[in-house]
């Protein structure tokens, strides 16, 4: 099962998986159901954390687009000093996606220009 499937199936059975403020997995639900899911959660802990982080970044991009109806796209960078640089992008009514750009090639202005030239130039970042 993929991390996304684990999160979805556990949720269907009443187990809510989320990121704690410290970046760990928080699991809530009925104890008997949690006990059934804990081995699977533990076995795929790192992948589930990555999936939950991805969902959190995607939710942030969608929130930016929802709160700024005049913009066509949104960009969010987790840490511009990391290598690779993780960039979350949302293009209104098209897609959300992430880019892992090697730091030596990362240029935020070129990225904004590239996406803007193909989406109508209104951005929030």
The first five atom37 places (N, CA, C, CB, O) and aatype in JSON, in Angstrom:
{
  "aatype": [20, 20, 20, 20, 20, 20, 20, 20, 20, 20, 20, 20, 20, 20, 20, 20, 20, 20, 20, 20, 20, 20, 20, 20, 20, 20, 20, 20, 20, 20, 20, 20, 20, 20, 20, 20, 20, 20, 20, 20, 20, 20, 20, 20, 20, 20, 20, 20, 20, 20, 20, 20, 20, 20, 20, 20, 20, 20, 20, 20, 20, 20, 20, 20, 20, 20, 20, 20, 20, 20, 20, 20, 20, 20, 20, 20, 20, 20, 20, 20, 20, 20, 20, 20, 20, 20, 20, 20, 20, 20, 20, 20, 20, 20, 20, 20, 20, 20, 20, 20, 20, 20, 20, 20, 20, 20, 20, 20, 20, 20, 20, 20, 20, 20, 20, 20, 20, 20, 20, 20, 20, 20, 20, 20, 20],
  "atom_mask": [
    [1, 1, 1, 1, 1],
    [1, 1, 1, 1, 1],
    [1, 1, 1, 1, 1],
    [1, 1, 1, 1, 1],
    [1, 1, 1, 1, 1],
    [1, 1, 1, 1, 1],
    [1, 1, 1, 1, 1],
    [1, 1, 1, 1, 1],
    [1, 1, 1, 1, 1],
    [1, 1, 1, 1, 1],
    [1, 1, 1, 1, 1],
    [1, 1, 1, 1, 1],
    [1, 1, 1, 1, 1],
    [1, 1, 1, 1, 1],
    [1, 1, 1, 1, 1],
    [1, 1, 1, 1, 1],
    [1, 1, 1, 1, 1],
    [1, 1, 1, 1, 1],
    [1, 1, 1, 1, 1],
    [1, 1, 1, 1, 1],
    [1, 1, 1, 1, 1],
    [1, 1, 1, 1, 1],
    [1, 1, 1, 1, 1],
    [1, 1, 1, 1, 1],
    [1, 1, 1, 1, 1],
    [1, 1, 1, 1, 1],
    [1, 1, 1, 1, 1],
    [1, 1, 1, 1, 1],
    [1, 1, 1, 1, 1],
    [1, 1, 1, 1, 1],
    [1, 1, 1, 1, 1],
    [1, 1, 1, 1, 1],
    [1, 1, 1, 1, 1],
    [1, 1, 1, 1, 1],
    [1, 1, 1, 1, 1],
    [1, 1, 1, 1, 1],
    [1, 1, 1, 1, 1],
    [1, 1, 1, 1, 1],
    [1, 1, 1, 1, 1],
    [1, 1, 1, 1, 1],
    [1, 1, 1, 1, 1],
    [1, 1, 1, 1, 1],
    [1, 1, 1, 1, 1],
    [1, 1, 1, 1, 1],
    [1, 1, 1, 1, 1],
    [1, 1, 1, 1, 1],
    [1, 1, 1, 1, 1],
    [1, 1, 1, 1, 1],
    [1, 1, 1, 1, 1],
    [1, 1, 1, 1, 1],
    [1, 1, 1, 1, 1],
    [1, 1, 1, 1, 1],
    [1, 1, 1, 1, 1],
    [1, 1, 1, 1, 1],
    [1, 1, 1, 1, 1],
    [1, 1, 1, 1, 1],
    [1, 1, 1, 1, 1],
    [1, 1, 1, 1, 1],
    [1, 1, 1, 1, 1],
    [1, 1, 1, 1, 1],
    [1, 1, 1, 1, 1],
    [1, 1, 1, 1, 1],
    [1, 1, 1, 1, 1],
    [1, 1, 1, 1, 1],
    [1, 1, 1, 1, 1],
    [1, 1, 1, 1, 1],
    [1, 1, 1, 1, 1],
    [1, 1, 1, 1, 1],
    [1, 1, 1, 1, 1],
    [1, 1, 1, 1, 1],
    [1, 1, 1, 1, 1],
    [1, 1, 1, 1, 1],
    [1, 1, 1, 1, 1],
    [1, 1, 1, 1, 1],
    [1, 1, 1, 1, 1],
    [1, 1, 1, 1, 1],
    [1, 1, 1, 1, 1],
    [1, 1, 1, 1, 1],
    [1, 1, 1, 1, 1],
    [1, 1, 1, 1, 1],
    [1, 1, 1, 1, 1],
    [1, 1, 1, 1, 1],
    [1, 1, 1, 1, 1],
    [1, 1, 1, 1, 1],
    [1, 1, 1, 1, 1],
    [1, 1, 1, 1, 1],
    [1, 1, 1, 1, 1],
    [1, 1, 1, 1, 1],
    [1, 1, 1, 1, 1],
    [1, 1, 1, 1, 1],
    [1, 1, 1, 1, 1],
    [1, 1, 1, 1, 1],
    [1, 1, 1, 1, 1],
    [1, 1, 1, 1, 1],
    [1, 1, 1, 1, 1],
    [1, 1, 1, 1, 1],
    [1, 1, 1, 1, 1],
    [1, 1, 1, 1, 1],
    [1, 1, 1, 1, 1],
    [1, 1, 1, 1, 1],
    [1, 1, 1, 1, 1],
    [1, 1, 1, 1, 1],
    [1, 1, 1, 1, 1],
    [1, 1, 1, 1, 1],
    [1, 1, 1, 1, 1],
    [1, 1, 1, 1, 1],
    [1, 1, 1, 1, 1],
    [1, 1, 1, 1, 1],
    [1, 1, 1, 1, 1],
    [1, 1, 1, 1, 1],
    [1, 1, 1, 1, 1],
    [1, 1, 1, 1, 1],
    [1, 1, 1, 1, 1],
    [1, 1, 1, 1, 1],
    [1, 1, 1, 1, 1],
    [1, 1, 1, 1, 1],
    [1, 1, 1, 1, 1],
    [1, 1, 1, 1, 1],
    [1, 1, 1, 1, 1],
    [1, 1, 1, 1, 1],
    [1, 1, 1, 1, 1],
    [1, 1, 1, 1, 1],
    [1, 1, 1, 1, 1],
    [1, 1, 1, 1, 1],
    [1, 1, 1, 1, 1]
  ],
  "atom_positions": [
    [[0.83, -1.17, 0.0], [0.0, 0.0, 0.0], [0.89, 1.25, 0.0], [-0.95, -0.01, 1.21], [1.9, 1.31, 0.7]],
    [[0.51, 2.23, -0.79], [1.25, 3.48, -0.82], [0.91, 4.32, 0.42], [0.94, 4.28, -2.13], [-0.12, 4.09, 1.05]],
    [[1.76, 5.29, 0.76], [1.43, 6.15, 1.9], [0.08, 6.86, 1.75], [2.52, 7.19, 2.1], [-0.67, 6.97, 2.72]],
    [[-0.24, 7.32, 0.55], [-1.53, 7.98, 0.33], [-2.68, 7.0, 0.57], [-1.61, 8.54, -1.11], [-3.71, 7.38, 1.14]],
    [[-2.52, 5.74, 0.15], [-3.55, 4.73, 0.38], [-3.71, 4.42, 1.87], [-3.23, 3.44, -0.4], [-4.82, 4.23, 2.35]],
    [[-2.59, 4.37, 2.58], [-2.66, 4.11, 4.03], [-3.44, 5.23, 4.71], [-1.23, 4.0, 4.64], [-4.32, 4.97, 5.53]],
    [[-3.12, 6.48, 4.37], [-3.8, 7.62, 4.96], [-5.3, 7.57, 4.64], [-3.19, 8.95, 4.45], [-6.14, 7.77, 5.52]],
    [[-5.61, 7.3, 3.38], [-7.01, 7.27, 2.95], [-7.79, 6.12, 3.6], [-7.09, 7.14, 1.43], [-8.88, 6.33, 4.12]],
    [[-7.23, 4.92, 3.58], [-7.94, 3.76, 4.14], [-8.08, 3.87, 5.66], [-7.21, 2.46, 3.78], [-9.12, 3.51, 6.22]],
    [[-7.03, 4.35, 6.32], [-7.12, 4.55, 7.76], [-8.22, 5.57, 8.07], [-5.76, 5.01, 8.34], [-8.99, 5.4, 9.02]],
    [[-8.28, 6.63, 7.28], [-9.31, 7.66, 7.47], [-10.71, 7.07, 7.29], [-9.08, 8.81, 6.47], [-11.62, 7.4, 8.04]],
    [[-10.87, 6.21, 6.29], [-12.17, 5.56, 6.06], [-12.62, 4.74, 7.27], [-12.11, 4.67, 4.83], [-13.81, 4.55, 7.5]],
    [[-11.64, 4.25, 8.04], [-11.95, 3.46, 9.23], [-11.95, 4.32, 10.49], [-10.96, 2.32, 9.39], [-12.05, 3.79, 11.6]],
    [[-11.85, 5.65, 10.34], [-11.95, 6.54, 11.49], [-10.64, 6.91, 12.14], [-12.81, 5.93, 12.49], [-10.63, 7.47, 13.24]],
    [[-9.51, 6.61, 11.49], [-8.2, 6.98, 12.03], [-7.71, 8.21, 11.28], [-7.18, 5.8, 11.91], [-7.51, 8.18, 10.07]],
    [[-7.51, 9.28, 12.03], [-7.04, 10.53, 11.44], [-5.53, 10.62, 11.63], [-7.75, 11.75, 12.08], [-5.03, 10.65, 12.75]],
    [[-4.8, 10.66, 10.52], [-3.35, 10.84, 10.55], [-3.04, 12.27, 10.17], [-2.62, 9.84, 9.6], [-3.55, 12.77, 9.16]],
    [[-2.22, 12.92, 10.96], [-1.85, 14.31, 10.71], [-0.42, 14.52, 11.18], [-2.83, 15.3, 11.41], [0.16, 13.67, 11.86]],
    [[0.14, 15.68, 10.81], [1.46, 16.05, 11.31], [1.31, 16.82, 12.61], [2.23, 16.9, 10.26], [0.49, 17.74, 12.7]],
    [[2.08, 16.45, 13.6], [2.11, 17.22, 14.84], [2.97, 18.45, 14.6], [2.67, 16.36, 16.04], [3.69, 18.51, 13.6]],
    [[2.91, 19.44, 15.49], [3.76, 20.63, 15.32], [5.26, 20.29, 15.24], [3.52, 21.58, 16.47], [6.03, 21.04, 14.64]],
    [[5.65, 19.18, 15.84], [7.07, 18.79, 15.8], [7.43, 18.02, 14.54], [7.41, 17.95, 17.02], [8.58, 17.64, 14.34]],
    [[6.42, 17.78, 13.66], [6.68, 17.07, 12.41], [6.55, 15.56, 12.51], [8.04, 17.4, 11.94], [6.94, 14.85, 11.58]],
    [[6.03, 15.07, 13.6], [5.81, 13.63, 13.76], [4.37, 13.29, 13.38], [6.11, 13.18, 15.22], [3.55, 14.19, 13.17]],
    [[4.08, 12.0, 13.28], [2.72, 11.57, 12.96], [1.87, 11.61, 14.22], [2.71, 10.15, 12.33], [2.26, 11.1, 15.27]],
    [[0.7, 12.22, 14.08], [-0.31, 12.2, 15.13], [-1.44, 11.32, 14.61], [-0.81, 13.66, 15.5], [-1.97, 11.56, 13.52]],
    [[-1.82, 10.31, 15.39], [-2.89, 9.41, 14.98], [-4.0, 9.45, 16.03], [-2.37, 7.96, 14.79], [-3.75, 9.26, 17.22]],
    [[-5.22, 9.7, 15.57], [-6.38, 9.75, 16.48], [-7.47, 8.84, 15.95], [-6.9, 11.21, 16.64], [-7.68, 8.73, 14.74]],
    [[-8.15, 8.21, 16.86], [-9.25, 7.33, 16.5], [-9.54, 6.37, 17.64], [-8.92, 6.55, 15.22], [-8.94, 6.46, 18.71]],
    [[-10.46, 5.46, 17.4], [-10.81, 4.47, 18.41], [-9.58, 3.58, 18.67], [-12.04, 3.61, 17.97], [-8.91, 3.15, 17.73]],
    [[-9.3, 3.3, 19.93], [-8.11, 2.51, 20.26], [-8.01, 1.18, 19.52], [-8.09, 2.24, 21.74], [-6.93, 0.8, 19.08]],
    [[-9.12, 0.47, 19.36], [-9.05, -0.83, 18.69], [-8.68, -0.68, 17.21], [-10.4, -1.57, 18.83], [-7.95, -1.5, 16.65]],
    [[-9.2, 0.36, 16.59], [-8.89, 0.61, 15.18], [-7.44, 1.1, 15.05], [-9.88, 1.66, 14.57], [-6.71, 0.69, 14.14]],
    [[-7.03, 1.97, 15.97], [-5.64, 2.44, 15.97], [-4.68, 1.27, 16.1], [-5.41, 3.46, 17.1], [-3.67, 1.2, 15.4]],
    [[-4.99, 0.35, 17.02], [-4.13, -0.82, 17.23], [-3.97, -1.63, 15.95], [-4.69, -1.7, 18.34], [-2.89, -2.16, 15.67]],
    [[-5.04, -1.72, 15.17], [-4.98, -2.47, 13.91], [-4.09, -1.77, 12.89], [-6.4, -2.65, 13.34], [-3.41, -2.43, 12.1]],
    [[-4.08, -0.42, 12.89], [-3.33, 0.35, 11.9], [-1.88, 0.65, 12.31], [-4.04, 1.63, 11.63], [-1.05, 0.92, 11.44]],
    [[-1.57, 0.62, 13.61], [-0.24, 1.02, 14.06], [0.91, 0.27, 13.39], [-0.15, 0.82, 15.52], [1.9, 0.91, 13.02]],
    [[0.84, -1.05, 13.21], [1.97, -1.72, 12.54], [2.24, -1.18, 11.12], [1.7, -3.22, 12.47], [3.39, -0.99, 10.73]],
    [[1.17, -0.95, 10.37], [1.31, -0.41, 9.0], [1.86, 1.01, 9.04], [-0.06, -0.44, 8.27], [2.71, 1.38, 8.23]],
    [[1.37, 1.8, 9.98], [1.83, 3.19, 10.11], [3.32, 3.21, 10.48], [1.0, 3.95, 11.19], [4.09, 3.96, 9.89]],
    [[3.71, 2.39, 11.43], [5.12, 2.34, 11.85], [6.02, 1.87, 10.72], [5.28, 1.41, 13.06], [7.11, 2.4, 10.53]],
    [[5.56, 0.88, 9.98], [6.37, 0.32, 8.88], [6.64, 1.36, 7.79], [5.68, -0.9, 8.28], [7.69, 1.33, 7.15]],
    [[5.7, 2.28, 7.58], [5.82, 3.26, 6.5], [5.89, 4.7, 7.04], [4.63, 3.13, 5.54], [5.51, 5.65, 6.36]],
    [[6.39, 4.82, 8.26], [6.39, 6.11, 8.96], [7.0, 7.24, 8.14], [7.13, 5.99, 10.28], [6.37, 8.28, 7.95]],
    [[8.21, 7.06, 7.64], [8.88, 8.15, 6.91], [8.12, 8.54, 5.64], [10.31, 7.73, 6.55], [8.02, 9.72, 5.32]],
    [[7.59, 7.55, 4.93], [6.84, 7.84, 3.7], [5.51, 8.53, 4.03], [6.58, 6.54, 2.92], [5.07, 9.41, 3.28]],
    [[4.88, 8.14, 5.13], [3.63, 8.78, 5.53], [3.89, 10.24, 5.93], [2.95, 8.01, 6.7], [3.12, 11.13, 5.58]],
    [[4.97, 10.47, 6.65], [5.33, 11.85, 7.01], [5.55, 12.68, 5.75], [6.6, 11.88, 7.91], [5.07, 13.81, 5.66]],
    [[6.26, 12.13, 4.78], [6.49, 12.84, 3.51], [5.17, 13.15, 2.81], [7.4, 12.01, 2.58], [4.98, 14.25, 2.29]],
    [[4.26, 12.18, 2.8], [2.95, 12.38, 2.15], [2.14, 13.45, 2.88], [2.16, 11.06, 2.11], [1.5, 14.28, 2.24]],
    [[2.17, 13.43, 4.2], [1.44, 14.44, 4.98], [2.04, 15.83, 4.76], [1.45, 14.09, 6.48], [1.31, 16.82, 4.71]],
    [[3.36, 15.91, 4.64], [4.01, 17.2, 4.35], [3.6, 17.7, 2.97], [5.55, 17.07, 4.44], [3.33, 18.88, 2.79]],
    [[3.55, 16.79, 2.0], [3.11, 17.14, 0.65], [1.68, 17.67, 0.68], [3.21, 15.93, -0.29], [1.38, 18.69, 0.06]],
    [[0.79, 16.99, 1.39], [-0.6, 17.43, 1.5], [-0.68, 18.81, 2.14], [-1.42, 16.42, 2.32], [-1.49, 19.64, 1.73]],
    [[0.16, 19.05, 3.15], [0.16, 20.35, 3.83], [0.61, 21.46, 2.88], [1.08, 20.31, 5.07], [0.01, 22.54, 2.85]],
    [[1.66, 21.2, 2.09], [2.13, 22.2, 1.13], [1.08, 22.45, 0.05], [3.45, 21.75, 0.48], [0.86, 23.6, -0.35]],
    [[0.42, 21.4, -0.42], [-0.63, 21.54, -1.44], [-1.79, 22.34, -0.89], [-1.11, 20.15, -1.92], [-2.34, 23.21, -1.57]],
    [[-2.18, 22.06, 0.35], [-3.27, 22.81, 0.98], [-2.92, 24.29, 1.09], [-3.59, 22.23, 2.38], [-3.78, 25.15, 0.91]],
    [[-1.66, 24.58, 1.39], [-1.23, 25.98, 1.49], [-1.36, 26.68, 0.14], [0.23, 26.07, 1.99], [-1.86, 27.8, 0.08]],
    [[-0.92, 26.03, -0.93], [-1.02, 26.61, -2.28], [-2.48, 26.83, -2.65], [-0.32, 25.69, -3.32], [-2.83, 27.9, -3.16]],
    [[-3.33, 25.84, -2.4], [-4.75, 25.99, -2.72], [-5.4, 27.1, -1.91], [-5.49, 24.67, -2.48], [-6.27, 27.81, -2.4]],
    [[-4.97, 27.25, -0.66], [-5.48, 28.32, 0.18], [-5.08, 29.7, -0.37], [-4.97, 28.15, 1.62], [-5.89, 30.63, -0.39]],
    [[-3.84, 29.81, -0.81], [-3.38, 31.07, -1.41], [-4.22, 31.42, -2.63], [-1.88, 30.97, -1.81], [-4.66, 32.56, -2.79]],
    [[-4.46, 30.43, -3.49], [-5.27, 30.68, -4.69], [-6.71, 31.03, -4.32], [-5.25, 29.44, -5.61], [-7.31, 31.92, -4.92]],
    [[-7.27, 30.34, -3.33], [-8.64, 30.62, -2.9], [-8.76, 32.03, -2.31], [-9.1, 29.57, -1.86], [-9.74, 32.73, -2.57]],
    [[-7.77, 32.44, -1.54], [-7.81, 33.75, -0.87], [-7.44, 34.91, -1.8], [-6.88, 33.75, 0.31], [-7.62, 36.07, -1.43]],
    [[-6.93, 34.61, -2.98], [-6.51, 35.64, -3.93], [-7.09, 35.34, -5.31], [-4.95, 35.73, -4.0], [-6.35, 34.93, -6.21]],
    [[-8.4, 35.53, -5.5], [-9.04, 35.13, -6.75], [-8.55, 35.88, -7.98], [-10.51, 35.33, -6.63], [-8.81, 35.46, -9.1]],
    [[-7.83, 36.97, -7.78], [-7.32, 37.73, -8.92], [-6.02, 37.17, -9.49], [-7.11, 39.17, -8.52], [-5.57, 37.6, -10.55]],
    [[-5.4, 36.21, -8.79], [-4.13, 35.65, -9.28], [-4.36, 34.34, -10.01], [-3.15, 35.45, -8.12], [-5.31, 33.61, -9.74]],
    [[-3.47, 34.06, -10.93], [-3.58, 32.84, -11.74], [-2.71, 31.71, -11.22], [-3.2, 33.14, -13.17], [-2.97, 30.54, -11.49]],
    [[-1.66, 32.05, -10.46], [-0.79, 31.01, -9.93], [-0.17, 31.44, -8.62], [0.29, 30.66, -10.93], [-0.09, 32.63, -8.31]],
    [[0.28, 30.45, -7.86], [0.95, 30.7, -6.58], [2.18, 29.81, -6.5], [-0.01, 30.44, -5.38], [2.18, 28.67, -6.98]],
    [[3.21, 30.35, -5.88], [4.46, 29.62, -5.69], [4.84, 29.71, -4.23], [5.59, 30.19, -6.61], [4.74, 30.78, -3.62]],
    [[5.28, 28.6, -3.66], [5.76, 28.6, -2.29], [7.06, 27.8, -2.23], [4.69, 28.01, -1.32], [7.14, 26.69, -2.76]],
    [[8.06, 28.37, -1.59], [9.36, 27.72, -1.44], [9.56, 27.41, 0.04], [10.52, 28.61, -2.0], [9.46, 28.3, 0.88]],
    [[9.83, 26.16, 0.33], [10.02, 25.75, 1.71], [11.3, 26.37, 2.27], [10.07, 24.22, 1.83], [11.26, 26.99, 3.34]],
    [[12.41, 26.22, 1.58], [13.69, 26.74, 2.03], [14.57, 26.97, 0.8], [14.39, 25.76, 3.05], [15.08, 26.03, 0.2]],
    [[14.75, 28.23, 0.44], [15.53, 28.56, -0.76], [17.01, 28.23, -0.61], [15.37, 30.04, -1.09], [17.74, 28.26, -1.6]],
    [[17.46, 27.92, 0.61], [18.86, 27.57, 0.82], [19.12, 26.08, 0.81], [19.33, 28.14, 2.12], [20.27, 25.65, 0.9]],
    [[18.06, 25.28, 0.69], [18.24, 23.82, 0.67], [18.69, 23.38, -0.72], [16.93, 23.1, 1.08], [18.57, 24.14, -1.69]],
    [[19.2, 22.19, -0.81], [19.6, 21.65, -2.11], [19.13, 20.2, -2.18], [21.15, 21.75, -2.32], [19.68, 19.35, -1.48]],
    [[18.14, 19.92, -3.0], [17.5, 20.8, -3.97], [16.5, 21.75, -3.28], [16.79, 19.98, -5.04], [16.1, 21.53, -2.14]],
    [[16.11, 22.78, -4.0], [15.1, 23.73, -3.52], [13.74, 23.13, -3.87], [15.29, 25.17, -4.16], [13.46, 22.83, -5.02]],
    [[12.89, 22.98, -2.85], [11.55, 22.42, -3.04], [10.58, 23.57, -3.29], [11.11, 21.57, -1.81], [10.4, 24.44, -2.45]],
    [[9.95, 23.54, -4.47], [9.03, 24.6, -4.88], [7.65, 23.99, -5.11], [9.55, 25.33, -6.16], [7.5, 23.07, -5.91]],
    [[6.65, 24.52, -4.41], [5.26, 24.1, -4.64], [4.62, 25.14, -5.55], [4.47, 23.97, -3.28], [4.79, 26.34, -5.35]],
    [[3.89, 24.66, -6.55], [3.27, 25.55, -7.54], [1.81, 25.17, -7.69], [4.01, 25.47, -8.9], [1.46, 23.99, -7.73]],
    [[0.97, 26.18, -7.77], [-0.44, 25.96, -8.07], [-0.84, 26.88, -9.2], [-1.34, 26.21, -6.82], [-0.58, 28.09, -9.16]],
    [[-1.46, 26.33, -10.22], [-1.95, 27.11, -11.34], [-3.47, 26.96, -11.34], [-1.31, 26.64, -12.73], [-4.01, 25.86, -11.46]],
    [[-4.14, 28.1, -11.19], [-5.59, 28.1, -11.06], [-6.27, 27.29, -12.17], [-6.12, 29.53, -11.06], [-5.98, 27.48, -13.35]],
    [[-7.15, 26.41, -11.77], [-7.96, 25.57, -12.66], [-7.14, 24.66, -13.57], [-8.83, 26.44, -13.51], [-7.64, 24.16, -14.57]],
    [[-5.85, 24.45, -13.21], [-5.01, 23.58, -14.03], [-4.41, 22.46, -13.18], [-3.89, 24.39, -14.71], [-4.72, 21.29, -13.38]],
    [[-3.54, 22.83, -12.21], [-2.83, 21.8, -11.47], [-2.11, 22.38, -10.27], [-1.85, 21.07, -12.37], [-1.9, 23.59, -10.17]],
    [[-1.73, 21.48, -9.37], [-0.74, 21.79, -8.35], [0.36, 20.76, -8.54], [-1.36, 21.75, -6.89], [0.1, 19.61, -8.9]],
    [[1.59, 21.18, -8.29], [2.72, 20.26, -8.43], [3.91, 20.79, -7.66], [3.09, 20.05, -9.91], [3.9, 21.92, -7.18]],
    [[4.92, 19.95, -7.54], [6.14, 20.36, -6.87], [7.34, 20.14, -7.78], [6.32, 19.6, -5.55], [7.36, 19.23, -8.61]],
    [[8.31, 20.99, -7.59], [9.57, 20.9, -8.32], [10.7, 20.78, -7.31], [9.78, 22.12, -9.26], [10.71, 21.49, -6.3]],
    [[11.64, 19.91, -7.57], [12.89, 19.84, -6.81], [13.97, 20.35, -7.75], [13.2, 18.37, -6.29], [14.42, 19.65, -8.65]],
    [[14.39, 21.6, -7.52], [15.33, 22.26, -8.42], [16.71, 22.29, -7.75], [14.86, 23.7, -8.77], [16.83, 22.79, -6.64]],
    [[17.73, 21.77, -8.42], [19.08, 21.87, -7.84], [19.39, 23.34, -7.52], [20.15, 21.29, -8.81], [19.13, 24.23, -8.33]],
    [[19.94, 23.57, -6.34], [20.17, 24.93, -5.87], [20.96, 25.77, -6.88], [20.91, 24.91, -4.55], [20.67, 26.95, -7.05]],
    [[21.93, 25.17, -7.54], [22.75, 25.96, -8.47], [21.94, 26.46, -9.67], [23.93, 25.13, -8.96], [22.37, 27.39, -10.36]],
    [[20.78, 25.85, -9.94], [19.93, 26.27, -11.06], [18.7, 27.05, -10.62], [19.5, 25.07, -11.85], [17.94, 27.55, -11.46]],
    [[18.5, 27.17, -9.33], [17.29, 27.83, -8.84], [17.4, 29.34, -8.97], [17.03, 27.45, -7.37], [18.31, 29.96, -8.42]],
    [[16.48, 29.92, -9.71], [16.36, 31.37, -9.86], [14.89, 31.7, -9.73], [16.95, 31.87, -11.24], [14.12, 31.47, -10.66]],
    [[14.47, 32.25, -8.58], [13.03, 32.48, -8.36], [12.41, 33.41, -9.41], [12.81, 33.07, -6.98], [11.24, 33.24, -9.76]],
    [[13.17, 34.37, -9.89], [12.62, 35.31, -10.87], [12.4, 34.65, -12.22], [13.54, 36.52, -11.02], [11.4, 34.91, -12.89]],
    [[13.33, 33.8, -12.62], [13.15, 33.07, -13.88], [11.98, 32.11, -13.78], [14.43, 32.3, -14.24], [11.21, 31.96, -14.73]],
    [[11.84, 31.47, -12.63], [10.72, 30.55, -12.43], [9.4, 31.3, -12.51], [10.84, 29.84, -11.07], [8.47, 30.85, -13.19]],
    [[9.3, 32.44, -11.83], [8.07, 33.23, -11.88], [7.79, 33.72, -13.3], [8.17, 34.42, -10.92], [6.64, 33.73, -13.74]],
    [[8.82, 34.11, -14.01], [8.64, 34.57, -15.38], [8.15, 33.43, -16.27], [9.94, 35.15, -15.93], [7.25, 33.6, -17.09]],
    [[8.76, 32.26, -16.12], [8.38, 31.1, -16.92], [6.92, 30.72, -16.69], [9.28, 29.9, -16.6], [6.17, 30.53, -17.65]],
    [[6.53, 30.61, -15.44], [5.14, 30.24, -15.15], [4.2, 31.39, -15.52], [4.98, 29.88, -13.65], [3.13, 31.15, -16.08]],
    [[4.58, 32.61, -15.21], [3.74, 33.76, -15.5], [3.48, 33.95, -16.97], [4.37, 34.99, -14.96], [2.37, 34.33, -17.36]],
    [[4.48, 33.69, -17.81], [4.31, 33.84, -19.26], [3.29, 32.86, -19.82], [5.64, 33.66, -19.96], [2.75, 33.07, -20.91]],
    [[3.03, 31.8, -19.08], [2.11, 30.78, -19.57], [0.79, 30.73, -18.81], [2.77, 29.45, -19.5], [-0.05, 29.88, -19.09]],
    [[0.61, 31.66, -17.85], [-0.62, 31.63, -17.06], [-1.29, 32.97, -16.9], [-0.33, 31.08, -15.71], [-2.35, 33.05, -16.27]],
    [[-0.75, 34.01, -17.43], [-1.4, 35.31, -17.32], [-0.74, 36.27, -16.35], [-2.8, 35.12, -16.93], [-1.29, 37.34, -16.08]],
    [[0.43, 35.92, -15.82], [1.29, 36.82, -15.05], [0.83, 37.28, -13.68], [1.52, 37.98, -15.82], [1.55, 38.06, -13.07]],
    [[-0.29, 36.88, -13.16], [-0.68, 37.31, -11.82], [-0.32, 36.21, -10.83], [-2.2, 37.65, -11.74], [-0.82, 35.09, -10.91]],
    [[0.57, 36.57, -9.89], [1.14, 35.58, -8.97], [1.1, 36.04, -7.53], [2.57, 35.26, -9.35], [1.12, 37.23, -7.24]],
    [[1.05, 35.05, -6.62], [1.28, 35.27, -5.2], [2.37, 34.3, -4.81], [-0.03, 35.08, -4.34], [2.3, 33.12, -5.14]],
    [[3.38, 34.8, -4.1], [4.42, 33.89, -3.6], [4.84, 34.28, -2.23], [5.63, 33.87, -4.52], [5.71, 33.64, -1.64]]
  ]
}
